[in-house]
Amino acid sequence: MASLILLMGATGAGKSAQSDLLESELGWTHISSGRLLRQSPHYRKLLETGQLAPSAAVQSLVGQALANIGPTETVILDGFPRTVDDIKWLNSFIAETGIVLGAVVLMEVDREVSLRRLSGRRRSDDTIKALEEKWRQFDTETSLVLNHYREQGSLVTIDANGTIRQVHNRIKKVLKI
């Protein structure tokens, strides 16, 4: 049965870098909602202003990506769910497909560390204005998602400050791999 690992965290926490490492090291499949959206010219322009794409669009893109996974794959879902509606959609998708939610990992990072990391990645949606909006949305909307998983007892938190290797080792420790 396929297993799903959710990597959550504010922009600059290192979700994609850690997902890519897990993918290359363990052969897991990395699905990034941000990457899926940036592949669309329409949504890329929206992201450049720091705005969220409509939930229905993100759900559709994530659903298409998840529909292509094999029955025994482990999938790292990076940056999704972001809203309570996304949780409802994901729970329904999981129930229909039989995918197992393996873990929800919150990568906590200081804003200063996040800003330093983001300043080196040269993405068009990494302007100060866009980053401030992403952080605001994370603090308001995504905090409700985190509370949901915390109440379920499925949320584990790691310190995402530090080197890529240090953070990677912390994730592997909480995932028991």
N, C-alpha and C positions, 0 to 999 in steps of 0.2 A: 504494500500500500504506500502511495506517495506521501511524503511528509513535507510540511511547510514550516519554515523558520522565518519569523518576522523580525527584521532589523529596523528599529525605530530610533529616532533622534533628530535633533534640530539640524538645520543646514550646517554643514561643516563638521559634523560629528565623525565623519569617516565611514558612513554606511556603505557607499559604493566601493571604496578601497578595500574594506574588510570583506564585503561580499565577493569581490573579484579574487581576493586571496583564498577564501574558502572554496570558490569555484575551481581555481587552479590547483589547489592543494588536495581537495577531496573529491573533485569531479561533480560537485553539486551544481545545480542550475541557478544562475543569478538572473532574476527579473527585477529591473529597476523601473518604477513608474515614471521617474523623471526622464530616463533615457527614452522610454516609449513615447513620451510627450514631446521631447525635443526632436524626435524624428519627423514630427508633423510641423510644417511651416506655420500653420495657424496657431497651434498651441505653443510653439517656440516663442512667438511674439508675445503671447500672454505671459509666459514664464519670465520673459525679460523684464517685465514690470513688477515681478514679485507676486503676481496674482496666481491663485489656484485655478487649474483647469476645472471645468464642471465635473462633478462626481460621476455622472453617468458616462462621460467620455473616458475617464480614468478606469472606471469599472469595466467598461467594454474592452479597453486595451489590455488590462490585466487579465480579464477572463479569456481573451483570445490567446494570450501567452500561456496561461495555465492549462488551457485545453490541449496544448501540444506536448505536455509532459508525460513521461512514461509512468507506468503503475508502481514502480519501485524507486523513483527518483526522489531526491531531497532537493527542495527548492528554497532558495533564499529570496524573500520578497522584501525589497529595499524601498522604503518610503511609502508604504501602503499597509494598512488603511490610515487615512488622515482625518476622517470624520466619523460621526456616529452612523450616518447612512452607509458609509463604506463598510463598517463592521457588520451591519445587517446584511449587506450584499455578500460579504465574504463568508459569513456564517451560513447563508443559504447555499452559496457555491460549494462550500465544504460539505454540507449535508447532502447535496445532490451528487457530488463526485466521489465522496468517501475519502478525500484527502484528510490526513491527520494533522492537526495543528501541533507541531512539536515543541515550539518555544517562541516566546516573545521577548526580545532582548532590547532594552532601552540603553542606548549609548549616550551617557551624559557627558557634556563637554562645556567648558567655560567659553563664554562669548569671545574673549580675547584670543583663545586658542583657535576657535572656529574662524575668526576673522583672519588670523595669520595663515591658516591653511587655505582659505578661500582666495586670498590675495595672490596665491601662486598658481591657481588652476586656469585662469584666463578664459572663463566662460562668459558669454554675453549676458547671462542672467545673474551675474555676480556683482552688480552695482551696489553701492551702499544702500540706496533707496530700496532696491529689490530685496536685499538681504534683511533689512529691517522689517519689511513686510512679511517675509517668510518666517522670521523669528516671532513676530507678533501672532501670526496664524498658528504657529506651533504652540505658543504659550496659551492660546485661547481654544482653538478647535481640537488640536491633536492632544492636548492635555486631557480632554474628555475620553479620547480613545485609550490613553494610558491608564486613566482611572478605571475604565471598564476591565482591562486586562489585569490590573492590580487587584480589583475586587474579586475576579475569578481565581486569583492566585497563580496566574500563569506568567506574570511579568517578572523578569529578572533585570536588575540594573547593573551596569558596569561603568567604571570610570573610563571615559574615552579620551582623556587627556593623556599625553605621552606619545611615544613613538608608535609607528604602525605595528611593529613587532610586539611591543608591550600590550597594546590594545588587542591585537590578534590572540595573544596568549590568554588574556582575560576572557575573551569570547569563548575560546576553546574550553577553558576551565568551566564556565557556567553551562556549556553545552555537553560537557563530559566527553570530549573527544581528544 
